[in-house]
Amino acid sequence: MLAQAVRRPALQAAEPRAINRVLLAFDGSPGSWAALRQAIAVADGQHALLTIAGVVGEPIVWLGYGPLIMPYTRETLIRELERDMQRKLAAARDEVPATVSVTTQLLHGRPARALAGLAASGNYDLVVAGPRKAGFLRRLFGGSVTHSLLTRSNTSVLAVKDS
């Protein structure tokens, strides 16, 4: 039998995709400030729109033994959490240089689910998220938002490590 040389197509390096829209998961933690610096660098270098998103979850109320009078309603607690997140988003927005187009978005619900939904519906090219210290409750109830975004989102995720 005569062996024939089989021509295989040459592998070509994939061309880098342009990044037009960057979504930053922001909660005001030191890790999210580190992620903000990275997101600004990417958005500035790619001339992309940067969206800084914060998520307001359900308020957690710890109940003890015996009768307890709550001076706040659920709605009051949510409004307070919204005001706090709006302040954090404004502080982050103020750090973005004028060369970067920036918007902020206040979301409600579970952070990973809300951010993955926004990433999908907003046609974002990249989601940037930073770490948060993993305490006992975070490990017990599902881990980090960054890890959840990696598994939930169809968008590329840049996980920034706080140095």
GUMARRO-187275 format. One line per 3 residues: number of its first residue (from 1); their letters; for each residue y negated, x negated, z of N, C-alpha, C. Coordinates in nm, 3 decimals. Layout:
! residues N
NUM	a	Y X Z Y X Z Y X Z  ...
This chain:
! residues 163
1	mla	0.118 -0.082 0.000 0.000 0.000 0.000 -0.124 -0.086 0.000  -0.215 -0.039 -0.071 -0.340 -0.112 -0.082 -0.440 -0.056 0.019  -0.492 -0.140 0.100 -0.590 -0.096 0.200 -0.727 -0.085 0.136
4	qav	-0.790 0.024 0.158 -0.924 0.042 0.105 -1.025 0.029 0.219  -1.133 -0.030 0.186 -1.240 -0.043 0.285 -1.309 0.092 0.302  -1.320 0.133 0.423 -1.384 0.261 0.452 -1.528 0.233 0.490
7	rrp	-1.615 0.297 0.419 -1.758 0.278 0.449 -1.800 0.380 0.553  -1.852 0.330 0.659 -1.905 0.418 0.763 -2.056 0.417 0.756  -2.115 0.530 0.780 -2.261 0.531 0.778 -2.316 0.445 0.892
10	alq	-2.418 0.372 0.862 -2.480 0.287 0.964 -2.545 0.374 1.070  -2.525 0.335 1.195 -2.589 0.408 1.305 -2.737 0.376 1.306  -2.814 0.477 1.313 -2.958 0.457 1.319 -3.008 0.499 1.455
13	aae	-3.102 0.426 1.502 -3.163 0.460 1.631 -3.240 0.590 1.614  -3.223 0.678 1.710 -3.296 0.804 1.706 -3.444 0.777 1.726  -3.522 0.845 1.647 -3.665 0.827 1.662 -3.711 0.898 1.788
16	pra	-3.800 0.836 1.862 -3.847 0.902 1.984 -3.921 1.031 1.950  -3.890 1.133 2.029 -3.958 1.261 2.009 -4.099 1.253 2.065  -4.185 1.323 1.999 -4.321 1.333 2.051 -4.320 1.426 2.171
19	inr	-4.396 1.391 2.270 -4.409 1.475 2.389 -4.546 1.542 2.382  -4.544 1.674 2.368 -4.669 1.749 2.356 -4.706 1.823 2.484  -4.604 1.858 2.563 -4.628 1.936 2.685 -4.545 1.880 2.798
22	vll	-4.611 1.846 2.909 -4.546 1.789 3.027 -4.565 1.886 3.143  -4.455 1.916 3.212 -4.459 2.003 3.330 -4.429 1.918 3.453  -4.516 1.924 3.552 -4.498 1.852 3.677 -4.464 1.949 3.788
25	afd	-4.352 1.925 3.855 -4.314 2.002 3.974 -4.388 1.939 4.092  -4.477 2.016 4.155 -4.564 1.960 4.259 -4.558 2.044 4.385  -4.538 1.977 4.499 -4.537 2.048 4.627 -4.625 1.982 4.733
28	gsp	-4.695 1.877 4.695 -4.784 1.809 4.790 -4.716 1.700 4.870  -4.587 1.679 4.854 -4.515 1.575 4.927 -4.548 1.438 4.868  -4.520 1.329 4.941 -4.544 1.195 4.885 -4.470 1.172 4.753
31	gsw	-4.349 1.226 4.741 -4.275 1.213 4.617 -4.341 1.283 4.500  -4.404 1.397 4.526 -4.470 1.467 4.416 -4.600 1.398 4.376  -4.663 1.326 4.468 -4.781 1.246 4.431 -4.740 1.129 4.342
34	aal	-4.624 1.068 4.371 -4.572 0.961 4.285 -4.538 1.017 4.147  -4.479 1.137 4.144 -4.447 1.202 4.017 -4.574 1.236 3.940  -4.681 1.273 4.010 -4.809 1.302 3.945 -4.860 1.178 3.871
37	rqa	-4.853 1.062 3.935 -4.898 0.939 3.869 -4.820 0.914 3.740  -4.687 0.936 3.744 -4.604 0.916 3.625 -4.637 1.019 3.518  -4.655 1.143 3.560 -4.685 1.250 3.464 -4.819 1.225 3.395
40	iav	-4.917 1.177 3.470 -5.047 1.143 3.411 -5.030 1.033 3.308  -4.952 0.930 3.342 -4.931 0.818 3.249 -4.865 0.865 3.120  -4.764 0.951 3.131 -4.695 1.002 3.012 -4.789 1.090 2.930
43	adg	-4.857 1.184 2.997 -4.946 1.277 2.926 -5.060 1.201 2.859  -5.115 1.102 2.925 -5.224 1.024 2.868 -5.176 0.942 2.748  -5.061 0.879 2.763 -5.007 0.797 2.655 -4.965 0.877 2.533
46	qha	-4.920 1.000 2.553 -4.873 1.085 2.444 -4.978 1.187 2.398  -5.094 1.187 2.462 -5.199 1.286 2.434 -5.142 1.428 2.448  -5.069 1.447 2.559 -4.999 1.574 2.583 -5.074 1.657 2.686
49	llt	-5.046 1.787 2.683 -5.098 1.879 2.783 -5.014 1.866 2.910  -5.078 1.853 3.024 -5.010 1.842 3.153 -5.029 1.973 3.230  -4.918 2.031 3.273 -4.922 2.149 3.358 -4.867 2.111 3.494
52	iag	-4.946 2.132 3.598 -4.903 2.105 3.735 -4.863 2.239 3.796  -4.735 2.251 3.832 -4.684 2.378 3.883 -4.638 2.364 4.028  -4.678 2.460 4.108 -4.634 2.468 4.247 -4.565 2.601 4.269
55	vvg	-4.466 2.601 4.356 -4.387 2.722 4.378 -4.403 2.767 4.523  -4.432 2.896 4.540 -4.438 2.958 4.671 -4.308 3.034 4.691  -4.232 2.995 4.790 -4.106 3.062 4.819 -4.125 3.170 4.923
58	epi	-4.016 3.233 4.958 -4.020 3.334 5.063 -4.048 3.266 5.197  -4.134 3.325 5.280 -4.160 3.266 5.411 -4.034 3.270 5.497  -4.013 3.164 5.572 -3.898 3.155 5.661 -3.944 3.190 5.802
61	vwl	-3.879 3.285 5.862 -3.913 3.328 5.997 -3.791 3.301 6.085  -3.812 3.226 6.192 -3.704 3.198 6.287 -3.715 3.296 6.402  -3.608 3.364 6.427 -3.607 3.460 6.537 -3.530 3.402 6.655
64	gyg	-3.579 3.429 6.773 -3.512 3.383 6.895 -3.450 3.500 6.968  -3.411 3.475 7.087 -3.351 3.580 7.170 -3.462 3.664 7.233  -3.434 3.790 7.249 -3.531 3.878 7.315 -3.630 3.936 7.217
67	pli	-3.716 4.023 7.268 -3.816 4.085 7.180 -3.922 3.982 7.139  -3.961 3.993 7.015 -4.059 3.900 6.960 -4.160 3.980 6.879  -4.287 3.960 6.908 -4.392 4.029 6.836 -4.450 3.932 6.734
70	mpy	-4.441 3.970 6.607 -4.495 3.887 6.500 -4.640 3.926 6.474  -4.733 3.832 6.489 -4.873 3.865 6.462 -4.905 3.871 6.313  -4.809 3.833 6.227 -4.832 3.831 6.083 -4.729 3.917 6.011
73	tre	-4.771 3.980 5.904 -4.677 4.051 5.819 -4.624 3.955 5.713  -4.520 3.995 5.643 -4.463 3.914 5.536 -4.570 3.885 5.429  -4.649 3.988 5.396 -4.753 3.971 5.293 -4.860 3.873 5.337
76	tli	-4.895 3.876 5.465 -4.994 3.782 5.518 -4.941 3.639 5.510  -4.815 3.620 5.544 -4.755 3.487 5.535 -4.751 3.438 5.391  -4.718 3.525 5.297 -4.714 3.486 5.157 -4.854 3.449 5.107
79	rel	-4.955 3.527 5.144 -5.093 3.494 5.104 -5.135 3.358 5.159  -5.095 3.328 5.282 -5.129 3.199 5.342 -5.059 3.084 5.267  -4.932 3.105 5.232 -4.858 3.004 5.155 -4.920 2.985 5.016
82	erd	-4.966 3.094 4.955 -5.032 3.085 4.824 -5.163 3.006 4.834  -5.242 3.034 4.938 -5.368 2.961 4.956 -5.342 2.812 4.977  -5.240 2.780 5.056 -5.205 2.641 5.081 -5.163 2.571 4.951
85	mqr	-5.079 2.636 4.872 -5.034 2.576 4.747 -5.149 2.564 4.647  -5.240 2.661 4.645 -5.358 2.651 4.557 -5.443 2.531 4.593  -5.457 2.503 4.723 -5.532 2.384 4.767 -5.463 2.256 4.720
88	kla	-5.331 2.252 4.732 -5.255 2.134 4.687 -5.267 2.115 4.536  -5.256 2.225 4.462 -5.268 2.215 4.316 -5.408 2.169 4.275  -5.510 2.217 4.345 -5.648 2.176 4.314 -5.667 2.027 4.343
91	aar	-5.611 1.979 4.455 -5.621 1.836 4.488 -5.551 1.751 4.382  -5.436 1.796 4.335 -5.364 1.722 4.231 -5.442 1.724 4.100  -5.495 1.840 4.063 -5.575 1.853 3.940 -5.695 1.760 3.943
94	dev	-5.756 1.745 4.061 -5.874 1.659 4.073 -5.841 1.511 4.053  -5.714 1.473 4.064 -5.673 1.334 4.043 -5.650 1.301 3.895  -5.642 1.402 3.812 -5.613 1.381 3.670 -5.742 1.338 3.599
97	pat	-5.735 1.228 3.523 -5.856 1.182 3.453 -5.898 1.279 3.344  -6.023 1.270 3.304 -6.080 1.361 3.205 -6.015 1.345 3.068  -5.944 1.236 3.044 -5.879 1.212 2.914 -5.752 1.295 2.897
100	vsv	-5.706 1.361 3.004 -5.583 1.439 2.999 -5.616 1.587 3.014  -5.565 1.670 2.922 -5.581 1.815 2.933 -5.484 1.864 3.040  -5.536 1.940 3.137 -5.452 1.981 3.251 -5.473 2.128 3.284
103	ttq	-5.363 2.194 3.322 -5.368 2.329 3.375 -5.281 2.332 3.500  -5.303 2.434 3.583 -5.218 2.452 3.701 -5.151 2.588 3.691  -5.036 2.598 3.754 -4.959 2.722 3.751 -4.901 2.745 3.890
106	llh	-4.924 2.864 3.945 -4.865 2.903 4.073 -4.748 2.995 4.045  -4.629 2.956 4.090 -4.507 3.033 4.068 -4.456 3.088 4.199  -4.368 3.186 4.192 -4.306 3.245 4.310 -4.155 3.244 4.295
109	grp	-4.085 3.227 4.406 -3.940 3.232 4.404 -3.878 3.103 4.450  -3.755 3.080 4.407 -3.685 2.956 4.439 -3.737 2.847 4.346  -3.776 2.732 4.401 -3.843 2.631 4.320 -3.768 2.589 4.194
112	ara	-3.641 2.551 4.204 -3.569 2.503 4.086 -3.557 2.611 3.979  -3.527 2.732 4.021 -3.512 2.843 3.927 -3.645 2.876 3.860  -3.753 2.882 3.939 -3.885 2.915 3.884 -3.934 2.806 3.787
115	lag	-3.914 2.680 3.824 -3.959 2.570 3.739 -3.876 2.561 3.610  -3.745 2.580 3.621 -3.660 2.577 3.501 -3.698 2.692 3.407  -3.729 2.808 3.463 -3.772 2.921 3.381 -3.902 2.894 3.309
118	laa	-3.998 2.835 3.380 -4.126 2.800 3.317 -4.106 2.695 3.210  -4.022 2.595 3.237 -3.996 2.489 3.139 -3.939 2.548 3.011  -3.849 2.643 3.023 -3.787 2.705 2.905 -3.885 2.796 2.831
121	sgn	-3.960 2.876 2.905 -4.049 2.973 2.841 -4.177 2.910 2.788  -4.215 2.795 2.841 -4.340 2.732 2.799 -4.324 2.624 2.696  -4.202 2.606 2.644 -4.175 2.504 2.543 -4.221 2.365 2.586
124	ydl	-4.187 2.329 2.708 -4.221 2.196 2.758 -4.122 2.093 2.704  -4.171 1.974 2.678 -4.088 1.865 2.628 -4.031 1.781 2.740  -4.098 1.783 2.856 -4.057 1.697 2.967 -4.097 1.762 3.099
127	vva	-4.006 1.759 3.195 -4.035 1.803 3.331 -4.032 1.678 3.418  -4.135 1.657 3.498 -4.143 1.543 3.588 -4.134 1.594 3.731  -4.045 1.534 3.809 -4.026 1.576 3.948 -4.001 1.453 4.034
130	gpr	-4.048 1.461 4.157 -4.029 1.351 4.251 -3.935 1.387 4.363  -3.897 1.289 4.442 -3.802 1.314 4.550 -3.871 1.372 4.672  -3.790 1.429 4.756 -3.836 1.475 4.886 -3.732 1.430 4.987
133	kag	-3.774 1.393 5.104 -3.677 1.350 5.204 -3.574 1.459 5.226  -3.449 1.420 5.222 -3.340 1.517 5.238 -3.306 1.529 5.385  -3.358 1.633 5.447 -3.325 1.660 5.586 -3.196 1.738 5.595
136	flr	-3.157 1.770 5.715 -3.032 1.841 5.740 -3.027 1.975 5.666  -3.134 2.054 5.676 -3.135 2.186 5.613 -3.131 2.177 5.461  -3.202 2.079 5.405 -3.203 2.062 5.259 -3.063 2.027 5.209
139	rlf	-2.993 1.939 5.280 -2.856 1.905 5.240 -2.764 2.024 5.257  -2.787 2.102 5.362 -2.701 2.216 5.392 -2.719 2.329 5.290  -2.842 2.353 5.246 -2.872 2.467 5.160 -2.901 2.431 5.015
142	ggs	-2.834 2.332 4.961 -2.840 2.318 4.816 -2.907 2.196 4.760  -2.950 2.102 4.835 -3.000 1.978 4.778 -3.141 1.987 4.725  -3.174 1.893 4.639 -3.311 1.876 4.595 -3.343 1.960 4.472
145	vth	-3.471 1.986 4.454 -3.519 2.056 4.336 -3.498 1.970 4.213  -3.519 1.839 4.226 -3.501 1.748 4.113 -3.357 1.755 4.061  -3.261 1.749 4.150 -3.121 1.757 4.109 -3.091 1.892 4.045
148	sll	-3.143 1.998 4.101 -3.122 2.131 4.043 -3.184 2.143 3.904  -3.302 2.083 3.884 -3.365 2.085 3.752 -3.280 2.012 3.649  -3.218 1.902 3.691 -3.133 1.827 3.600 -3.015 1.911 3.552
151	trs	-2.964 1.997 3.637 -2.850 2.079 3.599 -2.890 2.213 3.537  -3.005 2.268 3.571 -3.046 2.400 3.523 -3.126 2.397 3.393  -3.204 2.293 3.374 -3.301 2.291 3.265 -3.243 2.233 3.137
154	nts	-3.283 2.291 3.024 -3.249 2.235 2.893 -3.353 2.135 2.848  -3.459 2.123 2.924 -3.567 2.030 2.896 -3.535 1.895 2.959  -3.580 1.788 2.899 -3.562 1.656 2.957 -3.633 1.649 3.092
157	vla	-3.570 1.582 3.188 -3.626 1.572 3.323 -3.644 1.425 3.358  -3.763 1.390 3.403 -3.790 1.256 3.452 -3.794 1.263 3.603  -3.695 1.202 3.666 -3.688 1.199 3.813 -3.756 1.072 3.859
160	vkd	-3.865 1.086 3.934 -3.944 0.974 3.980 -3.904 0.940 4.122  -3.879 0.813 4.145 -3.844 0.768 4.280 -3.972 0.719 4.348  -3.995 0.769 4.467 -4.112 0.730 4.546 -4.089 0.589 4.597
163	s	-4.184 0.501 4.571 -4.166 0.362 4.614 -4.238 0.330 4.741
